[in-house]
Amino acid sequence: MTAGKNPRVEFMVLFSCPTITTLEQLRFQFYTNGDSHFWENHTDADAREHTKIDPDRYQFAATDPKTELRNISIPGLWLFGEKDIQIPVPLCIEQLNSFKAQGKPFEYALFSALGHNTASAGNAQPFDISVQWIKQNVLNIKKLRGLK
């Protein structure tokens, strides 16, 4: 939402950031129930079905990040842990790929050994990748502006 409201934002890096609505995220979280072994006993198909049809336990107007993502054209990098039990990563990646097919400059990196907390899981790889990606985008912006 910030990138959509502030023209000074030229790129974004998002750690474990969902592309699903807040209500869908809650449905998924209730389904995983904080079980760190969730993915050992469930499939992506199970999680998608539950996220799609489970009744909402809370009633409020959902926030949908896709609304803002449709309206921005800046580069974005999402960093996901494959063992995430807070957001359904395969569904989020599918949605990002749909945006990419529409020409959005969105990328993602998936870390098979990590869960939701990719930033402080004792693994520097997500941070290192994000720093390199930021440096490359800063260089690209400077080239576009004719700066050194």
Secondary structure, DSSP 4 states (H G I P E B T S, - for coil): -HHHH-TT---EEEES---S-HHHHHHHHHHHTT-TTHHHH--HHHHHHHHHHSPPSS-SPPP-HHHHHHT--S-EEEEEETT-SSS-HHHHHHHHHHHHHTT--EEEEEETT--S-TTSSS--HHHHHHHHHHHHHHHHHHHHHT--
